[in-house]
Amino acid sequence: MTALSQSDLLQALGWAIVNSLWQMALLWILFPGILILFKIERSSHKTLLASLFLLSGFAWFIITFVSIFTKTYWGTIITPAVTVLYPDESIYNWLHNALPVTSVLYFILLIFPLIRFFRNYRFVQIIRTKGLKKIEVDWRIFITKVAGWMGVRRPVQIWISDNISSPVTVGFFKPVILVPLAAMNHLTPQQMEAVLLHELSHIRRYDYLVNLVINFIQTILYFNPFVKLFVKTIEREREKSCDETVVQFQYDTHEYASALLILEKTNHATRPLAIAASGRKSDLMQRIEVILGIHQKTNFSLNRLAGLMSGFLCIVVLNVLLIFAKHSSPVQPGKTIAASDFLYPEKNSEVQKGIAEISMNYKPDSKQNNEPVEIKKKKYQAVKGDRLAGNETANYPAHPGKTGQLIPSLYNVNYVTANTPELKSYQLAQIDEALAKSKEILQDNQWKVLEKKIADALTSEEKDQLKKAYIKEFSSLDFSKWKDRLSSAYDQIDWEHINDRLDRAVFNLKLDSLQKIYSDVAVNLEYLQNQLAEANLKAIPDSDITVKILEEHSAEVQNLLKRIKAIRDKKIIQL
C-alpha cells in the first residue's frame, strides 16, 4: 500500500468515525419516536427494532467509509456531512489534518475492545468443552420435550458446569445450556424448570447469534456512546421477552422472581457472549416488577432524557460546524490551499464569487485611483450631500453591467491590486511543470468526454479531424491566470501532494494510450486468424507468418493488456 493510499484510508476512516456520531445519534432519536408512533409495547418487537437500528447504523458507517475511500460518493445522500464541506473551507482543512491522527488513535485504542471480545469468545469455547458433568436424565428429557413444544428444531444439550455461577446458553448451531451445581442445590424443581424455559426462549429467538453480532459492532464502534445505548436496550428488552415466555407457560411468578434473585446472589461474574438467565443487575429489579405485575407510576427518566438530548445536541453541533464552514473566509493566513482553489475558481465561496463579479464588471476610473485619499473623501461627501439634497442625477457610480442604473450608496475610494511575489527559477520551473501536466490531463479528459458524446455519429477520419481541431483550440487557451494564482499561493500549496497526484494521472494517460494500441493490435490479430480459418490456410501466402505465430502474438498481447489492467490506477484525479 502506497503512502497516498494510506493517507486516503486514514482520511476516509476519520470521516466515517465523525459521521458515525451523528448518524447513530439520529437513529437513537428516531427509535423512541417510532415506538410511540406505532405503539410498540412488546419486548420482542422492541428488541427487533433496536437490533435493526443498530445494524443500520453499522452499515451506514461502512457505506460512509467505502464511499469516501473509493471517492465514488454514491453515498452522498446519506453522508451530508462529507458532501457539504468543500475542500476550500477552514473547518474541512482543520479536520483534514486532525482526522488521520484520530484514525491512528482509533486503531491504537481498538486493541483493548478487541482483546476483551476475543477473551470472552475464548471463555465461551472453554466452558462448553471443559468442566462439564452429566445432568440427571429427567432434565434432559424435559429440555427435549419443551424444545419440541417451542419449535426449536436444533438438538439442545444440557450439562452441569463447574466454570459458571449462573445458568447460561452458548452456541448457535449446537446450542448448549450450562447449569451450575449451586443452582441445582438452591432452586426448587419448578424454579429450575422456569429458568430452563427462559434459556430455551433464548435459543428459539437466536439470541446467541444476535448477541455475537451486536458485541462485534460494539467492539468496532467502541467510541460511539449511542451504540452502547442500543446494546443496553437490546439486552434489557431481550431478557424481558424471555420472561414473558416463562409467564405464558403459567409458571408461578413469585417462584420465578425468587429464582432470579437467588441466581443473582450466586452469580459472581458474567461474560457478554454467554447469555445468562439473571441478565444485568441494573435491570433485574425492573424485570421482577414486570413479572409480578407491579405497575408503578411511570417516573421521569433522566437517563433516557440525557440520551435523547445527547443525540439532539450532536446533530445541532454538526450543523453549526457546517454553517460556520460555509460562511468562513475561504483563504486564511497559514492555510493550506487545495488544488481546486486555483484550478477551479468558480467553486469558491459565494462571497468570493460576488467580489470577483464586481471586480470584473466594475472598473473604477484610473485617474480617480491616482488621486489622494482626502480628495476622494471630499468627492464622496459632495456626492452624498447631493443625494441627501434630492439630486438623484449626481455622478454616482453605475451599477455593474446595467447602464443608467445608479447606486448612490457606493463610491470607489481606493482600489488595490494584488502583487505577485517574486519567485526563484526552480520555483517557476515547478509551476510550469505542474501547469504542463495539468494541461495534458485536462486535454485528454475533456476529449474523452467529447468523444463519448459524439459516439458513432462521426467516422474515424472525421473524429481525427475533430481531435486535431480540438487540440489546436485547446493549445490556444491562455493559462496565464492559473500561473498567477499558483505564483501568489506558492508557499501555501502542498507541492509534494499535488505532484504525486499529477504524476499518477499522467502515468494513467500513458497506460490508456498503450492499452488502446494493444487493443487495436489484438483486434487485427483476431481478424487475421479468422480469415485464415475461413480459408483453411495455415499461413499467410508469400510470407512467413503462420497461424501458430499469430496465436503466440495474440497471447502475448493479451498478457500485456492484463498487465496494464493490473497496474492501472483506477482512482480519478481531483484537481
N, C-alpha and C positions, 0 to 999 in steps of 0.2 A: 504493500500500500504506500503510495507516494505521500509526501508532506501535504500536498494540496488536498488529497482525498481525506487525509486525517483531519485537516482543518475543517473541511466540509462536514465530516462526521461529527466533530465536536460542536460545530455551529448548529447543525440540524438537531442533535440531541439536546443542546441547550434551549433551543426554541421549543422543542417538544416538552421539556420539563416546565418551562414558563407557562406554556399554553395549557398544560395538564392541570395547573392550579385552578384557572378559571373554568375550564371545561368540567372538571369534577364538581366545582362549586355550583355551576349552573345545573348540573344533574341533581345535586343534593337539594337545591331549592325546588326543582320540579317534582321530586319524589313525594314530599308530603302533599303538594298540590294535587297530584294525581290520586293519592289515597283519599283525599277529601272529596274531589270532584266525582269519582266513581264509587265512593262509599265502600272502599275495600276494608274489611274488618278481619277476615280470616287470616290467621298467621301464615298459612301455607301460601296464600296469594301475596302477602307482603314479602315473604322470603323470595318468591319467584320474581317479583317486580324489582326488589333491591338487587338481586343477582343479575338480572338483565341490565340494570343501570350500571352496575359495576363493570360488567363485561363490555358494555357500550363505551364507557369511559376509557377502558384499557385499549379497545380497538381504536378509539379516537386518538389516543396517544400514539399508537403505532402508525396510523394513517398520517398524522401530522409529521412524524419523524421521516417517514418514507417520502412523502410528497415534497418536503423541503430538501432532503438529501439528494433526491434524484432531480430536483429542480423542475419537476413536471407541473407542480401546483394544481394537480387535478383535485386536490382537497381544498381549494380556495374558499368554497362556500362554508366549509366547516373549520377553517383556520383564519378567521378575520384578523386576529392579532398579528399574523405574519404578513398578510397581504396589504393591510392598511399602512403599516410602517414602511416608508420608502427609504432606500439606501442613503439618501442625502439628508436625512433628518438626524438631529442631535441625539435623541433617545435611542434610535437604532444604532448609531455609532458607538454609544456607550455600551449598549448590550452586545454589539458585535465584538468588543474587546473583552467583556466580562463573561459571556456565555461559554467560551472554551474553558475558562477556569472553573466555572460552575460544573461543566461536564466532567472535568478531571476529578473534582471534589466528589461528584456523584459516584463515579467509579470507585473511588477510594472508600467511601462510606458504604457502598453496596456490599463490600466484603462481609460486614457484620450481619446484615439480614440474611445473606446467602449462607453463611456458616450456621446461623440459627435454623434456617429452613432445612438444610441437609442433616443437621444433628437431630432434628425432630423426625425427619423421614427415616434416618438410620435407627432411631429409637423404636419406631413403629415396626420396622423389619425385625428388630431383635425380639420384641415382646411377642410377636406372632409365631416365633420359632423356638424360643428358649424359655425355660422355667415353667413349662406347661404340665398340667396334670389332668387326667380324665375326670369328668364330672359324672354324677350319677346318671344312669340311663333314663330315669324319669324326666330329667330336664332336657336331655337330647330329644326325647320323643315329643316333649312339649314344644320345643323350638321347631321341629319338623312340621308338627300339626298346625301350629299358629301361622307359620310362614306360608303354608298352603292356603289357609283361610285368607291371608292378606294379599295373596297373589304374587309372592316372592318365588320366582322360578329357580333362582340360583341356589345351590346347596349351601346351607348355613351351618357352620360348626360352632360349638361352644366348648370352652376349656376353662379350667381354673388356672390362674396365673399368679406367680409369686412376685412379679415385677410391677404390679399396678396396685393402686389403692382404691379404685372406683371402677365399676363396670364400663367397658369401652368397646367400640366397634371399629375394626380395622379391615381394610381390603375392599376392593370393588368387584373384581371378577370372582374371587373366592372369599366372600365375607366371613369374618370370624368374630364371635362375641367372646370377650375375655372377662372373667368374673374373679375378683379377689376372694381369697378364703375368708377374710374378715366379713365380707358382705354375706356370705353363706351362713356365717355364725350369728350375725346380728339381725338379719331380716327374717320375717315370717314367710311361709310359702306363698301367701297371697301377695305380699310386698315384693317378693322375688319375681313372681310372675309379672307383676306390673312393670318392674324395672326391665325385665327381658322383653316385654312387649314394646317398651319405649325404644330399646335398641333395635328391635325388628322394624320399627317405624323408620328409623334412620336408614336401614338397608333398603326398604321399599322406596324411599324418596331419593335414593342415590346420593345421600348426603356426604359419604366419604369422598366421592369424586368431586362434588361441588366444593367441599372443604379444601381439597387439594388445590383446586383451581384458584379459589379466592385467596388462599395463603400464598400461592405463587404470585398473583397480581399484587398483593400487599408487599411481597418481598421486592418486586421490581419498582413499584411506586411507593417505596417506604417513606419518601419525603412528603407525600401528599396527605394532609390531615383528613380530607374528605373521603379518601379511600378507607381509612381506619373507621370512620363513622359508618360507612356502608357495610364493612365487615362485621362490625359490632351489631348492627341492626340485623344482618342475616343470621348471625349466631343466636341472637336473642329470640327472634321470631321462629327460627328452626326448632329450638327446644320447646317453645310454646305449642308448635304444631304437633310435635310428638306427644306432648302432654294431653292435647285434645284427643288424640287417638286412644290413649290409655283410658281416658274418661268415657269415651264412646263404648268401650268394651265392658262398661258397668262395673269397674273395679271401685272399691271403696276409696273415696277421695281423701279421707283423713289418713287412712293407712298408707296411701301412695305419697301423700305430703310428708308423713313421718319418715318413710323410706328415703326420700330425697334429703331430709335433714340428717339422717343417720349416715348416709353416704358422704355428705358434705363434711361431717365431723371426721370421718376416716380418710378423706381424700387429702393427701399431702401435696401432691403436685400433678398437674395435667400437662399434656402436650397438645399443641394446636391441631396436629394432624390426626390425632386419635379422638374420636367423638365420645365424650363421657356422658353418662346419664344425668349427673348432677349439674352439668353446664357450668356457667360462670357464677362466682359467688355474688357478684353485684346484682345479678338478675334473679337469684334464687327466691328471694322474698316476694318479688312481684309474681313469679311463676306460681308460688304456693297460694298467693291470694286469688289468682285466677282459677286454680284447681279447686279451691274450697268455695269458690263463688262469692268471695268478699269483694263487692264492688264499691270501692271507696270513691269519694268525690275527686274528680279529676283536678289535680293540682297544676299550678303554673310551672312548667318545666323550664328552668333556667338553662340547663344543658342543651335542650333542643333549640331554644331561642338563640343561644350562643352559636350553635352550629349554623342555623339559618342566617343569622346576622354576619357570620364569618364569610359564608358563601356570597352574600349580597355585597359585602364590603370588598371582597376580592374582585368581583366584576366591576364595581364602581371605580376602584383604584386603577384597573386596567384601562377603562375608558378615559379616565383623567390623563393617564400617560399618553394615550393616543391623541387626545385633544391637544395636549401640550406639545407633542411631537409635530402636529400639523401646523401649529402657529409659531413654532420656534424658528429662529433665524437659520436659513439653510447653510450659510457659511460662517463659521466662528473661528476665532484665533486658535491655532493649535489643533484644529480638527482635521482629520484625515479625509481627503476628498476622494470619493469613489470615481471610477472611470466614467460612469454615466453622467456625472456632473458636467463634464466638458464635452463628451461625445454626443449627449442628447440634452441640450439646454432647454428644450421645450418641456422636459419632465420636471423642471424645478417647481418650487412652491408658487402658489397663486400670487403672493406678494411680489416675488421676483418677476413673474410674468407681467404684472401691471407696471412695474418700474421699467422693464425692458420695452414695453409697448410705448410708454410715454417718452422714453429716451429716443426711440427710433422715429416716432411721428412728430415730436415737438423739438425743433432745433432753435434755440434762442439766437438772437442776433449776435454775431461775433463782435461787433463794435461794442455792444452793450456789455459783453463779458469783460472787455478790457477796461471799463470804467471803474473808478474807485467804488468801494462799497458804500461810502457815505452818499455819493451821488445817486447810486441805485436806491438807497433807502429813501432819499428825498423824492425821487420819482415815484416810488411806491406810495409814499404818503400823499403825494399830489393826486395820484390815480384813485387812492382810497377816498380822498376828500371829494373828488368828482363823483364818485359813486354815491357817497352819503348825501351829496347835494342834489342827487337825482339825475345827473348827467350820465345816462346809460350808453352814450356813444363815445365814451372815453376810450383811449387806446389801451384796451385790456388785451392780454394775450389770448389769441384764438384757441378754441378747443382743438386738440389734435385731430386732424382728419375731417373736421367739419367746418367748412368755410362759412364765415359770417357769424358763427355761434361763439359768443364770448363767455369767458369765465372770469367774472370780476374778482373773485376771491384768490386767484392765482397770479403771481407775478414773479418772474425769474429774478433772483437776487444774486445767485452765484452758480457756476457750473464748473465742476472739477472733473477732469478726465483721469482715468486710472493710468498709472505709469507701469510699464512692463519692466521688471528687474533685469539687470544685465547678467547674462549667464556666460559660463565658460564654454570653451569649444566642445569639450566632451559632453557637457550637458545639452548643448544644442544638437550634437550628433545623436544623443539618446532620444531626444524629442523627434528628430527627423526619422529615426529608425522606427519608433512607435507609430508615427503617422503613416509611414510607408506600409507597415504591416496592417494597420487599420484599414487603409485604402484597399489593400489586396483582399482582406476579409470581407469588407462591405461590398466590394465589386462582385466577388464570387457569390455571396449570399443573395444580393439583390438580383443577380442574373438568374439564379436558381428559382427565385420567386416568379420572375417574369417568364421564364421558360415553362414553369408549371402552369401559368395562366394561359399561355398560348397553346400548350399541349400539342396536339397533332393538327392544329389549324394551318400550319405552315410546313413546307417541305424542308428537307435538310439544307439545301442551298439557301433558301430564304432565311432559315434560322441562322446560318453562318453570316449572312449579310447583316441581319439584325444584330447579332452579337458584336460584329465589328463596329457598327454604328453606335451601339450601346457603350462599348469600351472607349470609343473616341469621345463621346459626350461625357462619360464619367471622368476621363482624364482631364477634361477642360474645367472641371469643377474647382472652385477656389477653396482651399483648405487653410487659408491664412488665419481665419478666426480660430480654428482649432489650435493652431500653433501658438497664437497669442494667449489663449486660455491655458494651454499647457505650460507656457513660459511663466505666466503670472502665478500659477499654483504649483510650480515645480517642487518646492520644499515640502508641500503638503500631500504629495502623491506617493503612494506605496509602489515605487517603480518595480521592485522585485516581484510583487504580486501581479502587476499588470503585464510585465514582460513574460512571465511564466504563462499567463493565460493567452497572450498573443502568440507565443511560440507554439502552444498546443493547437491553437486554431489554424495557424499556417501549416503545421505538420499534418493536421487533418485534411486540409485542402490538397496537399500533395498526395496523401493517401487516396482521396477521392479521385484525383486525376489518374493515378495508377490503376485504381480499381476499374475505372471506365475503359482504359486502354486494354487491360487484360480481359474485361468482359467482351469487348468487341472481338478480340483475338479468339476467345472461346467460341463465340457465335460463328465466326468464319471457319474455325476448325470443325465444328459440328456440321456446318453446311457441306464442307468438302467430304466428310465421312459419309454423309447421307447420299451425296451424288455418286460416290464410288460404290456404295452398297446397291443403289438402284441400277447402276450399270454393270454390276457383278465384276468390278475391277479390283485388283489388289494393289494397284499403284497408279499414280497419275502418268499418263502417256508422255514419253520423251522426257522423263525426269526420274530422279532417284527417290522421290517422295512416295513411300508406301503407306498402306493403311496402318501398319504397326507403328510407323514413325508418327503418324497423325495422332494415334491413340496415346503414345507416350507424351507428345507435346500437349495434348488436351489434358492429360492427367497432371502434368507439370503446371499448366496454367491454373487448373482448379486448386491445386495445393497453394499456389501463390495467392489466389483470391481468398482462400481460407485463412492464410497467414495475415493478409491485410485486414480481414474482418476481425481477427482475433486481437490485433493491436490497435484497432480503430477506437479512438476515444469518442464515446457517444455523447459526452457532455457538450451542450451548446454554449459557446462563449457568450457571456452577457456583458457587453461593453457599457 
